[in-house]
Amino acid sequence: MSPTVFRERGYRFYFFSREESRMHVHVAHADGEAKFWLEPIIELAQNFDLSAQVLKEAANLVQSHQEEISHAWHTHFPR
């Protein structure tokens, strides 16, 4: 299961239900995918074929939606 947190500007931000416990979000785009850690700071964890420009835009979207992503994480993965 991969619940979508939100979609914006051609990006899909989502989680995998059975993956590691460190808070992160996956980003899908027509050109590829990436994974961003959300703690302790937002940083790129993996990149699969996204250009530097697309990664920068994705990172900016993660930053601007950090609270929404965090809330969705804690709702989907209750402790």
C-alpha positions in Angstrom: 0.0 0.0 0.0 1.3 3.4 -0.9 -1.0 6.2 0.3 -0.7 9.5 -1.5 -0.1 12.5 0.8 -0.7 15.1 -1.9 -0.1 15.9 -5.6 1.2 19.2 -6.9 2.8 20.4 -10.2 3.1 16.9 -11.7 4.6 15.4 -8.5 3.0 12.7 -6.3 4.2 12.6 -2.6 3.5 9.3 -0.9 4.6 6.6 1.6 5.2 2.9 1.4 3.3 1.2 4.1 6.0 -1.4 5.0 9.3 0.4 4.9 11.8 1.8 7.4 10.6 3.8 10.5 12.6 7.0 9.9 10.2 9.7 8.7 10.5 10.2 4.9 8.5 10.8 1.8 8.7 9.4 -1.7 8.3 11.7 -4.7 7.2 10.4 -8.1 7.5 12.6 -11.3 7.2 11.7 -14.9 11.0 11.7 -15.2 11.8 9.5 -12.2 11.5 9.2 -8.4 13.2 10.4 -5.2 13.1 9.9 -1.5 13.6 12.6 1.1 14.3 12.2 4.8 12.3 14.5 7.0 14.2 14.1 10.2 16.4 15.3 11.7 16.5 17.6 8.7 15.0 17.5 5.2 17.6 15.9 2.9 17.7 13.8 -0.2 18.0 10.1 0.6 17.8 8.6 -2.9 17.4 9.8 -6.5 16.3 7.8 -9.5 16.8 9.8 -12.7 15.5 13.2 -11.6 17.5 16.2 -12.8 18.9 18.7 -10.4 16.2 21.2 -11.3 13.4 18.7 -10.7 15.0 17.6 -7.4 15.2 21.2 -6.3 11.6 21.8 -7.0 10.6 18.6 -5.3 12.7 19.5 -2.2 11.0 23.0 -2.1 7.6 21.3 -2.2 8.6 18.9 0.6 9.8 21.9 2.6 6.6 23.9 2.1 4.4 20.9 2.9 6.5 19.5 5.8 3.8 19.9 8.4 1.2 18.2 6.2 3.6 15.3 5.4 4.5 14.9 9.1 0.8 14.9 10.1 0.0 12.3 7.4 3.0 10.2 8.5 1.9 10.1 12.1 -1.7 9.4 11.1 -0.6 6.5 8.8 2.0 5.1 11.2 0.6 5.6 14.7 3.0 4.7 17.4 
